């Protein structure tokens, strides 16, 4: 409903001039603390250590979960207390091993990706492929050159699939 006076009511439809020019919001400048936080996170050493710690945490929980699923071979001959002790020890062993493996993977991948990104001054899929290759090759290097090449190719392909799934570089 339009009012009879010359000014517009809040119920009137917007004119074409209003829809063409959306309101302009002022740009908010980052605070000094935000800039310092970004500078700290852009440090490859900090990023790698944090990724290693987070990978270790993920490995710890995965090991606890998978260790709880292990059944003792002589389950019929063990008492409930013996089964509980066996399962607790198995969970501890599995979680410690998984934590170490995921911490190393997270550290190497993050360090390699960060160094390649800084060297190339680009944030794209190539960084992920190189980081995946470095990670897979270094983790499987104990098995010899063939294993290192297979690890490089496999981890690089897996990294590309994860990146495509997450769609980080669009």
Beta strands, then each sheet from edge to edge (+ up, - down):
end
